[in-house]
Amino acid sequence: MILFHYVDGRYTPVLICDVCEKRIVDGDLAAVVHRHGDPEQAELLPCMYVHKGACHDTAETQMGGADNTGWQELETHLLFLLLNTKITPEKLAAERDRSDEIGYFP
C-alpha cells in the first residue's frame, strides 16, 4: 500500500508491504502480486505490494495460490502506472527539478 510518512517536517509517500506492513526500501527486493482475471472481461484486479520471498509467497496464497496469480517487478509496475497516467519522463524530470529548487528533496 502507499501511505504518507511525516518526516523532517514533510509528508512523504512510502510503499508499505501489504503482508508484513513494513516499509519497502529497496525496489529490487519488491514485487506486485495480482490475481489472474478472465481475459474476456475488462476486470479491475486487486494487487498487493510485497517484499520478495516469504511476503510474496504469502500474498500468492492469500490471492488464491500461485496458479491463480501473477506478479510484476516493482519497477515494471511503477513504469506502467506512469505510462497509464500519461506522466512522461520529461514531466517527472521537470517536477524533480522544480521540487529540488524549492528544497523539497533532502
C-alpha positions in Angstrom: 0.0 0.0 0.0 1.1 3.6 -0.4 1.0 5.7 2.8 2.3 9.1 3.8 5.1 9.3 6.4 5.7 12.6 8.2 9.5 13.1 8.4 11.7 16.2 8.6 8.6 18.4 8.5 7.2 17.0 5.3 4.7 14.3 4.3 6.5 11.8 2.1 4.8 8.9 0.3 6.2 5.5 1.1 5.5 1.9 0.0 4.4 -0.5 2.7 4.4 -4.3 2.2 0.7 -5.4 2.2 1.8 -8.6 4.1 4.3 -7.7 6.8 3.3 -4.0 6.9 7.0 -2.9 6.9 8.3 -0.2 4.6 9.7 -1.3 1.2 13.1 0.5 1.0 14.7 -1.5 -1.9 12.7 -1.7 -5.1 14.9 -4.6 -6.4 13.6 -6.7 -3.5 9.9 -5.9 -4.1 7.1 -7.2 -6.3 3.5 -6.6 -7.1 1.2 -9.7 -6.9 -2.2 -9.8 -8.6 -5.0 -12.3 -9.3 -5.5 -13.6 -12.7 -8.6 -12.4 -14.4 -10.8 -13.5 -17.2 -9.1 -12.4 -20.4 -12.6 -11.9 -22.0 -13.5 -9.4 -19.3 -12.2 -5.9 -18.7 -11.7 -6.6 -15.0 -10.0 -4.4 -12.5 -8.0 -6.7 -10.3 -6.5 -6.0 -6.9 -2.8 -6.1 -6.3 -0.5 -6.3 -3.3 2.8 -4.6 -2.9 5.2 -7.1 -1.2 8.7 -7.9 -0.4 10.1 -10.8 -2.5 10.4 -14.1 -0.7 8.1 -15.0 2.2 5.8 -12.0 1.8 5.5 -12.7 -1.9 4.6 -16.3 -1.2 2.0 -15.3 1.4 0.4 -12.8 -1.0 0.0 -15.5 -3.6 -1.6 -17.8 -1.1 -4.0 -15.0 0.1 -5.0 -14.3 -3.5 -5.7 -17.9 -4.5 -2.4 -19.6 -4.9 0.5 -19.4 -7.4 -1.7 -20.9 -10.2 -4.3 -18.1 -9.9 -1.9 -15.2 -9.6 0.8 -13.3 -11.5 3.3 -10.7 -10.4 5.5 -7.9 -11.7 8.8 -6.4 -10.7 8.1 -3.2 -8.7 10.0 -1.1 -11.3 7.9 -2.5 -14.2 4.7 -1.9 -12.2 5.6 1.7 -11.5 6.6 2.3 -15.1 3.2 1.1 -16.3 1.5 3.3 -13.7 3.3 6.3 -15.1 2.6 5.4 -18.7 -1.1 4.7 -17.9 -1.5 8.1 -16.3 0.4 9.9 -19.1 3.2 11.0 -16.8 6.3 11.2 -19.1 10.0 11.1 -18.1 10.1 14.7 -19.1 7.3 15.7 -16.7 9.0 13.7 -13.9 12.3 15.4 -14.5 10.6 18.9 -14.6 8.8 18.1 -11.3 12.0 16.8 -9.7 13.9 20.0 -10.8 11.1 22.2 -9.5 10.8 20.4 -6.2 14.6 20.4 -5.8 14.8 24.2 -6.4 12.4 24.8 -3.5 14.3 22.5 -1.3 11.8 19.6 -1.2 14.3 16.8 -1.5 16.9 16.4 1.3 
